Structures are given as C-alpha cells and as structure tokens.
Amino acid sequence: MSLNTDKTQTLHPLFWISSTWFAMGLPFVALSGASAIMYKNMGVSDASIAFWTSLVMLPWSLKPLWGPFLELYKTKKFFVYITQVLTGVLFGLVGLSLQLDQFFSISIALLTVIAISGATHDTAADGVYLNELDATQQAKYVGWQGAFYNIAKVFSGGVLVYLAGKLEQRTGIKTAWMLVMFAYGIIMLGIGLYTIRVLPSNEAKKKSTSLKEGMATLKDVIITFFQKKNIAYSILFIVFYRFAEGQAIKITPLFFKADRQAGGLGLTTAEIGLLYGTIGAIAFVLGSIVAGHFVAKKGLDRKRLWILCAFFNVPFVAYALLAIYQPQSLPVIAGSVAIEYFGYGFGFIGIILFIMQNIAPGKYKMAHYAFASGIVNLGFVIPSMISGLLSDYLGYKTFFIWVLVATIPAFIVVWLVPLATARE
C-alpha cells in the first residue's frame, strides 16, 4: 500500500478554484472590455472596436473543436498551468505592440492568440472541476467559482482600467496601456506558477495519440452531444440567455466614455475603472455568492431559473435610464452599475448550473461542457459584433431601449426548456 504524499489532495477546493477561475476571468475581460476602452482612447471608432474585440472572442465558442484532444495528451492540470504562463507572455507582447504604427492590427492578432490560449485553459479547468468534485460539491462551490471569475472580471475591467486612467495623465495613452498589459502578463505568470503547486490531478498522464484517433473522438463528442435529450431546447436556452447582455456589455463602457454631446456620460477612464473596480466588484461578488446559496440545497428548478433569468436581464433598465436622462451625479451612475452587476453575478449562475446538470453529464463530461459553454459564448459574441453598428445607427438612448426588448427571448426559452432536475 503506497502512501499518498500529494499535498494538493489535502487542500481545500477554494485554494485552486479561486486562482483558476480568476485566471479565467482576467484575460476574458481584458479582451472583451478593457481593450475596448484602450482602443477608444487611441481613437478607434465604436463600430471597429465592437466588431474586432468581439471577433477575437470566437475561440471561446470554437473551443469544443479542440477540447477532445485535451483528453488524449498529458493531464488537464498540465493544460491549465501551461496556458496561464503562455497568456502571461502574450500580454507582454501586446504591451510592446502598442508602441508600433500598426498597433491595432498587430495587437488584435496577439489578442486572438490569447483568446485561443484562454479558451483552452477554460476547457481544461472545467474538466478539473468536473472530475475532482462530485455533484454536491459542484453545486456547493459554483457560487464561489462564479465569484472569483467575476472578481477577475471586475479587477480587469475596473482596477487595471483605473490604473490605466491614472497612468494616462502621467505617461500618455500608449505607454499607460503598455504598462497595464505588462501587469496582466505578470499576474498570469504568477498564477501559472501557483497552479503548478496547488491544482489537484487525480488522472493518469495520457500518451500522445494519433490525429486519426483525435478526430474520431471529436466526431463522437459532436454526435453524442446532439443526441442528448432535449438538446435543441437546451441550445436555444444557452444562446438566448445572454442575447441582451452581449449587446449591452460591449457598448456600456463606450457609452460611459463618450462625450455628453454624443449621448454619453463623459466619464474619464479612471472614473470608469473606479466604478467597475469598487462598486461593480462588491456587487459582483455578493450576487455570485448569494446565488450559490440560492441554488445549493434544492438545485435548479423552474422557479429558480425564472428568478435567475430575471436578475440577469431586468437590471439593464438601469442603463436605459442612464442613457435617457444622462445624469451627472457619479453616485447615481454607480448605483446603476451596482444594480446591473449584482444581477449579473446572481443570474449568471443559472446558465453555469444549467450546463453542468442538463448538458455536461455523460461519457464526455469535460468536452460536452466545453461544447455547451462555447455555444453560450457564441450567443454573446454575435450580438456583440453588431452592437457597435446598432449603437452608431440608433444612438445610445434608443440602443439601450432596444436592449430591453432583446431580453424577451431569454424569458421565452426559460419557459420552454425542459430541466433534468426540475421539481415542478
């Protein structure tokens, strides 16, 4: 009988859930949110920003295409820490690219590679979560998972954006954002080194296999995914749950930054970072933790899914009111951000738990979770790509009213989708 000396086996799950899900959220918002403010300050148009910073997010939708190959080589832990380190290095290169004349095209290309690395990281991390924790633990820690993911998102779009705003006043825009990209890189490198020590791995290393075997696995993953019971309803659900959010979240920081004469709120970069990094952070975490307790004991039934959907979508009313009345009071704007971010943190748990309980279970748990979360991201990316054109055409006020109309499909799919754990 051998003695298990692996210290990671004795660590509380929050030791690795906290760092791993922080590493998920940080690059995601760097690409989808912080980069939008960066390019806005560098004179890029709203339509170009919305299109390209949404397009680079596609790897999070396409990750199911290479997710099965992660099942065939080494361990999921290996892919988690190696992509964290790679992402850190790439952020450093993005920072350097901002000093070049063709900064936009070069940085977009680098951000695309970061997205591929980040999507691979998320697939492997989800696999670790699903393999290391049983169903009860998954429900227990899903709130904390969401909390640390959201902390990273707020840190990325709040604290580091605030830092960029302050640095802009001292060093100029390009140098300020170069230093912020370096900060992203250093953080990801540090997390990668930490992950090597704390992330558990109870799976044996897999030997390299042929491309033919990998393609056969991918084919089987796709076929079995679409053979799942009620899969058509499930796909509609995960696409439309975020339909309104995909449009609102992309334009909101641009709306905050735009001049008041153009229909915006005229906030500075530092003010936007302060809102996201303080008020948004607190609201995010509270929403995620409260939602975790909300679903932990009784799971995800119809009533709870309705409530989660309402918390996720209804708060966009706050942004519509900001666009209509254009208040100058920062506390009023902060209150609107708090309402929306609490709702986001609370409501996002609904789609995570839905995938875990209704889609992921089966032979390819990690791959099917990745496949479903990729479709979720596609439901975010496509409306995000057109949001800039819509906001330019409609103006900010009418655009955010349209966002409220765009929440309706989410409630329809919540009503229609069958639930594997429903207690109706």
C-alpha distance (Angstrom), angle and dihedral (degrees) to the residues before:
residue distance angle dihedral
M1 . . .
S2 3.79 . .
L3 3.77 124.0 .
N4 3.83 115.8 -122.8
T5 3.79 107.0 -132.1
D6 3.81 97.1 170.7
K7 3.80 103.9 126.2
T8 3.80 91.9 -162.1
Q9 3.80 88.5 70.3
T10 3.83 91.1 64.5
L11 3.79 96.8 46.9
H12 3.78 119.9 105.5
P13 3.85 110.0 -108.0
L14 3.82 91.1 -116.4
F15 3.80 89.6 67.9
W16 3.80 89.8 69.9
I17 3.81 101.4 22.8
S18 3.81 89.6 59.9
S19 3.82 96.7 53.1
T20 3.79 97.0 35.6
W21 3.78 96.1 51.1
F22 3.80 90.6 42.4
A23 3.82 86.1 56.1
M24 3.80 88.4 51.6
G25 3.77 95.7 53.5
L26 3.81 100.1 40.3
P27 3.83 100.3 67.8
F28 3.80 92.9 33.8
V29 3.81 92.7 62.3
A30 3.79 92.7 36.6
L31 3.79 86.4 63.1
S32 3.80 101.4 34.7
G33 3.80 100.8 35.7
A34 3.80 119.5 8.3
S35 3.80 93.0 45.3
A36 3.81 89.3 55.4
I37 3.80 91.1 58.9
M38 3.80 90.3 44.2
Y39 3.80 92.9 53.7
K40 3.83 91.3 42.2
N41 3.81 89.2 57.8
M42 3.80 89.9 47.9
G43 3.80 91.7 57.2
V44 3.81 101.8 -102.0
S45 3.83 114.7 147.9
D46 3.82 122.4 -106.2
A47 3.82 91.9 -118.5
S48 3.82 92.6 52.8
I49 3.79 92.2 44.3
A50 3.80 93.9 50.0
F51 3.80 93.5 45.4
W52 3.79 100.6 45.4
T53 3.80 98.8 36.6
S54 3.81 86.9 51.2
L55 3.80 94.8 45.1
V56 3.80 92.0 54.7
M57 3.82 87.6 58.4
L58 3.82 91.9 67.0
P59 3.83 94.5 97.4
W60 3.80 87.9 70.9
S61 3.81 86.2 60.1
L62 3.81 95.8 41.6
K63 3.81 96.6 45.8
P64 3.82 92.7 101.7
L65 3.82 87.1 70.4
W66 3.80 91.9 67.8
G67 3.80 98.7 21.8
P68 3.84 93.9 92.8
F69 3.80 90.7 56.2
L70 3.81 88.5 63.4
E71 3.79 86.6 65.4
L72 3.80 90.5 61.1
Y73 3.81 105.4 51.7
K74 3.81 131.8 54.6
T75 3.83 114.8 -46.1
K76 3.78 136.9 -48.6
K77 3.80 88.4 -114.6
F78 3.82 89.3 60.2
F79 3.81 91.9 55.1
V80 3.81 91.5 46.9
Y81 3.79 97.3 57.0
I82 3.82 97.7 34.2
T83 3.81 91.8 55.2
Q84 3.80 91.1 46.9
V85 3.79 90.2 56.3
L86 3.82 92.7 43.8
T87 3.81 91.4 50.4
G88 3.79 89.9 51.8
V89 3.80 92.1 54.4
L90 3.81 92.2 46.5
F91 3.80 92.5 53.2
G92 3.78 88.2 56.9
L93 3.80 89.8 54.2
V94 3.81 90.6 49.6
G95 3.79 88.9 55.3
L96 3.80 91.5 52.5
S97 3.82 92.0 47.0
L98 3.81 91.5 60.2
Q99 3.80 89.5 72.6
L100 3.82 92.1 60.3
D101 3.81 127.1 92.9
Q102 3.82 91.2 -122.1
F103 3.79 91.5 46.7
F104 3.81 95.4 139.1
S105 3.80 98.8 56.3
I106 3.81 94.7 38.5
S107 3.80 94.9 46.8
I108 3.81 91.5 46.1
A109 3.82 89.0 53.4
L110 3.81 90.9 50.7
L111 3.79 91.7 46.2
T112 3.80 87.8 54.0
V113 3.81 90.5 56.8
I114 3.82 89.0 47.7
A115 3.79 88.2 53.0
I116 3.82 91.0 53.2
S117 3.79 90.4 49.4
G118 3.79 92.0 45.4
A119 3.79 93.4 48.6
T120 3.81 90.4 50.7
H121 3.80 89.9 48.9
D122 3.80 92.1 51.5
T123 3.80 92.8 49.8
A124 3.79 92.3 52.0
A125 3.81 93.0 43.5
D126 3.80 91.7 51.7
G127 3.79 87.5 51.3
V128 3.80 91.6 53.7
Y129 3.81 90.4 49.0
L130 3.80 93.6 49.7
N131 3.81 94.1 44.4
E132 3.80 100.1 42.5
L133 3.82 97.9 44.3
D134 3.78 129.5 54.6
A135 3.83 123.0 -133.2
T136 3.80 93.6 -89.7
Q137 3.79 92.5 50.2
Q138 3.80 91.4 45.9
A139 3.81 90.3 57.9
K140 3.81 91.1 41.8
Y141 3.80 95.0 54.2
V142 3.80 100.6 32.6
G143 3.80 89.4 93.2
W144 3.79 91.3 53.2
Q145 3.79 90.0 44.7
G146 3.78 89.2 55.5
A147 3.79 91.6 42.8
F148 3.81 95.6 56.8
Y149 3.79 91.4 41.7
N150 3.78 89.0 53.2
I151 3.81 92.8 44.0
A152 3.80 87.3 57.7
K153 3.78 91.5 47.8
V154 3.78 91.8 51.6
F155 3.81 92.0 42.8
S156 3.80 89.2 50.9
G157 3.78 96.7 43.8
G158 3.80 95.4 32.1
V159 3.79 118.6 28.4
L160 3.80 96.5 32.4
V161 3.80 92.6 42.4
Y162 3.82 88.7 50.6
L163 3.80 88.5 50.8
A164 3.79 89.8 50.3
G165 3.80 90.3 51.6
K166 3.78 92.1 53.2
L167 3.80 92.9 44.5
E168 3.81 91.2 49.5
Q169 3.80 89.2 65.2
R170 3.81 91.9 53.7
T171 3.79 107.3 32.1
G172 3.80 106.7 18.8
I173 3.79 128.9 -103.4
K174 3.81 101.1 -75.4
T175 3.80 96.2 46.2
A176 3.80 91.4 44.5
W177 3.78 93.3 54.6
M178 3.80 91.8 42.3
L179 3.80 88.7 58.8
V180 3.80 91.3 46.5
M181 3.82 90.9 51.9
F182 3.81 87.9 50.9
A183 3.82 87.6 53.1
Y184 3.81 90.2 53.3
G185 3.79 88.9 51.6
I186 3.79 95.9 49.1
I187 3.81 91.8 49.2
M188 3.81 92.8 50.6
L189 3.81 92.0 47.4
G190 3.80 90.3 51.2
I191 3.80 92.3 49.8
G192 3.80 90.1 49.3
L193 3.82 91.7 56.2
Y194 3.81 90.6 46.1
T195 3.81 91.6 49.3
I196 3.80 92.6 57.0
R197 3.81 88.4 63.1
V198 3.80 104.0 38.3
L199 3.80 109.9 30.2
P200 3.83 111.7 100.2
S201 3.78 122.3 -132.8
N202 3.78 119.7 -174.4
E203 3.80 93.8 167.4
A204 3.79 125.7 96.0
K205 3.78 119.4 -115.6
K206 3.78 111.2 -96.1
K207 3.76 123.1 -135.7
S208 3.77 119.9 -121.8
T209 3.78 112.0 -91.9
S210 3.76 135.8 -165.2
L211 3.78 125.7 -79.8
K212 3.79 87.3 -119.4
E213 3.80 91.4 59.9
G214 3.78 90.8 46.4
M215 3.79 91.9 51.8
A216 3.79 90.5 47.7
T217 3.78 89.7 52.7
L218 3.80 91.3 48.7
K219 3.79 90.6 50.4
D220 3.79 90.9 50.6
V221 3.82 91.0 47.3
I222 3.81 91.5 53.5
I223 3.80 94.7 44.5
T224 3.80 94.7 47.6
F225 3.80 90.8 44.8
F226 3.80 92.4 57.8
Q227 3.80 90.8 42.9
K228 3.79 91.9 62.6
K229 3.77 116.6 116.9
N230 3.84 114.3 -91.1
I231 3.82 90.6 -1.8
A232 3.83 93.4 150.3
Y233 3.80 91.0 58.4
S234 3.79 90.4 44.5
I235 3.82 92.4 53.2
L236 3.80 91.5 49.5
F237 3.78 88.7 50.7
I238 3.80 96.9 50.7
V239 3.83 92.2 44.6
F240 3.79 98.5 49.1
Y241 3.81 99.3 35.9
R242 3.84 88.7 79.2
F243 3.82 98.7 30.7
A244 3.81 95.5 110.7
E245 3.79 94.1 37.0
G246 3.80 91.8 55.1
Q247 3.78 89.5 61.1
A248 3.80 100.2 38.5
I249 3.79 100.4 45.3
K250 3.80 94.0 51.9
I251 3.80 94.4 52.0
T252 3.82 100.8 36.2
P253 3.85 97.5 81.1
L254 3.82 89.9 44.8
F255 3.81 88.7 50.0
F256 3.81 90.4 49.9
K257 3.81 90.6 49.5
A258 3.85 98.8 43.2
D259 3.81 120.1 99.7
R260 3.78 116.6 -95.2
Q261 3.81 89.8 -120.2
A262 3.81 87.2 61.3
G263 3.80 91.8 51.3
G264 3.81 96.3 -95.1
L265 3.79 132.0 116.0
G266 3.81 97.8 -111.8
L267 3.80 96.2 -132.3
T268 3.79 121.9 164.0
T269 3.80 122.4 -117.6
A270 3.81 89.6 -108.5
E271 3.82 92.1 51.5
I272 3.80 91.3 51.2
G273 3.79 90.5 49.4
L274 3.80 90.8 47.5
L275 3.80 92.0 52.3
Y276 3.79 93.7 49.3
G277 3.80 95.2 38.5
T278 3.82 98.1 50.3
I279 3.80 115.0 17.7
G280 3.78 92.9 27.2
A281 3.81 93.0 46.6
I282 3.79 94.4 52.3
A283 3.80 93.2 44.7
F284 3.82 92.2 46.6
V285 3.78 94.4 52.2
L286 3.79 94.9 43.9
G287 3.79 91.7 49.0
S288 3.80 93.3 49.9
I289 3.79 95.5 46.1
V290 3.79 94.1 45.3
A291 3.81 90.0 49.2
G292 3.81 90.9 50.4
H293 3.80 90.7 56.2
F294 3.80 89.6 42.3
V295 3.82 93.4 61.2
A296 3.82 101.5 25.3
K297 3.81 99.6 90.5
K298 3.79 104.7 34.3
G299 3.78 102.3 24.5
L300 3.78 126.4 -141.4
D301 3.79 113.0 -33.4
R302 3.80 127.7 161.0
K303 3.80 95.4 -91.9
R304 3.80 93.5 51.3
L305 3.79 92.4 45.9
W306 3.82 90.3 53.7
I307 3.80 89.9 51.5
L308 3.81 92.8 47.1
C309 3.81 91.1 49.1
A310 3.80 91.8 49.6
F311 3.81 92.2 50.7
F312 3.81 89.3 48.6
N313 3.82 98.0 50.2
V314 3.80 112.0 22.6
P315 3.85 95.3 65.8
F316 3.82 89.8 70.6
V317 3.81 83.7 82.4
A318 3.81 85.5 78.1
Y319 3.82 92.3 61.6
A320 3.80 91.5 45.9
L321 3.80 89.2 55.1
L322 3.81 90.7 48.7
A323 3.81 90.3 52.7
I324 3.82 92.3 47.6
Y325 3.81 98.7 46.6
Q326 3.85 101.6 24.4
P327 3.82 94.4 -151.5
Q328 3.78 117.7 -156.4
S329 3.79 93.8 -152.9
L330 3.80 110.4 105.9
P331 3.84 92.3 -157.1
V332 3.82 89.6 56.7
I333 3.81 90.7 50.9
A334 3.81 89.9 45.5
G335 3.80 90.3 52.5
S336 3.79 90.2 53.8
V337 3.80 91.0 50.2
A338 3.82 90.0 49.3
I339 3.81 92.2 51.9
E340 3.80 93.5 48.9
Y341 3.80 95.4 43.4
F342 3.80 94.2 47.9
G343 3.80 88.5 50.9
Y344 3.79 91.0 47.9
G345 3.80 93.6 50.0
F346 3.80 91.2 46.6
G347 3.80 98.4 42.4
F348 3.80 99.3 42.9
I349 3.80 89.6 67.6
G350 3.81 86.7 69.3
I351 3.78 95.3 65.7
I352 3.83 94.0 41.4
L353 3.79 93.2 52.6
F354 3.80 92.1 41.5
I355 3.80 90.5 58.5
M356 3.81 93.3 44.4
Q357 3.79 94.6 50.5
N358 3.82 103.9 29.7
I359 3.81 106.6 31.4
A360 3.83 113.3 16.8
P361 3.84 101.1 58.3
G362 3.79 113.7 101.2
K363 3.79 142.0 58.7
Y364 3.83 96.4 -36.1
K365 3.78 101.0 37.6
M366 3.81 97.0 160.3
A367 3.80 95.4 39.9
H368 3.81 93.8 47.5
Y369 3.79 91.2 47.4
A370 3.82 88.0 51.8
F371 3.79 91.0 46.7
A372 3.80 91.9 52.0
S373 3.80 94.8 43.8
G374 3.81 88.2 49.4
I375 3.78 89.8 57.1
V376 3.81 88.7 47.1
N377 3.78 89.0 55.8
L378 3.80 91.0 47.5
G379 3.79 87.2 56.3
F380 3.80 85.8 56.4
V381 3.81 99.7 40.8
I382 3.82 100.1 50.6
P383 3.82 96.3 53.9
S384 3.83 88.6 41.3
M385 3.80 91.3 56.0
I386 3.81 92.5 55.7
S387 3.81 95.8 37.7
G388 3.81 93.5 87.6
L389 3.79 92.6 53.4
L390 3.81 90.6 46.6
S391 3.80 94.3 49.2
D392 3.82 91.7 46.8
Y393 3.81 90.4 50.5
L394 3.80 99.2 40.5
G395 3.78 101.8 31.3
Y396 3.79 122.5 -124.5
K397 3.82 96.4 -77.8
T398 3.80 96.8 52.6
F399 3.79 91.1 38.3
F400 3.80 93.7 60.0
I401 3.80 90.7 45.9
W402 3.81 86.6 54.1
V403 3.83 88.5 51.6
L404 3.80 88.5 61.1
V405 3.80 90.0 53.7
A406 3.81 88.6 48.8
T407 3.82 90.6 61.0
I408 3.83 91.5 68.9
P409 3.86 96.3 82.1
A410 3.82 89.5 57.6
F411 3.79 92.1 59.9
I412 3.80 91.5 45.4
V413 3.81 93.2 54.8
V414 3.81 91.7 45.7
W415 3.79 87.3 56.9
L416 3.82 93.6 47.5
V417 3.80 106.3 38.9
P418 3.84 117.1 98.1
L419 3.81 114.1 -130.2
A420 3.78 123.2 -141.7
T421 3.80 91.4 -151.2
A422 3.80 98.2 35.0
R423 3.79 117.2 144.5
E424 3.77 96.6 -166.7
